[in-house]
């Protein structure tokens, strides 16, 4: 997330970064992006030197706590909506091994998507396979990606509860061994206590809840950023670093 991004969820135009194509899936990656953005802003809001200026702008610590609770609720509900793909607890070294293992399993599948979906007309399809996803993401994000890929490329339980339905797609050059490696990698690092899957009806309800909580979180996050915009005006160059810590432009007003 660019440090000079506006409170809007869209990328800041000054960065000249291509907009991500929105694609449908078991859960949109925008929810995870929003949570990561909020986590970064919470760190800035809780710095001792920032509490009083924000409180003076009607954004007291209680509202910061509420923002965090909404982010936690979105994460928990989103994980349920994707079959609760939560990473199990592990130390730093083991987590790095897990990330490497998952990336190694994901990479050939992304290459298969590049081979099948080529040209300008295939951007949405490539995005659905996270072709341009950065590799320096969290372990939980990699589990999300791996689970989403498996959902597209492997048979899934039928909504009736009996039997399975065929894979949504096939990719060029992807073998059964590739899919098995990805499945094993995901399962190895899942928190098994949170690995239950929801029924079709429960999943539909959860998706609606996720969208409502996302809207609430985004609204609360933007309000905090606008309070920071008031507390540290862009017209004072000395405020640039603080503004950047709240992910708002250093030299121009924040926008919704």
Helices and strands as residue ranges (DSSP letters): G 13-15, H 30-45, H 48-56, H 61-81, H 92-116, G 120-122, H 123-128, H 139-153, E 156-157, E 164-165, H 176-189, G 192-194, H 200-231, G 237-239, H 240-245
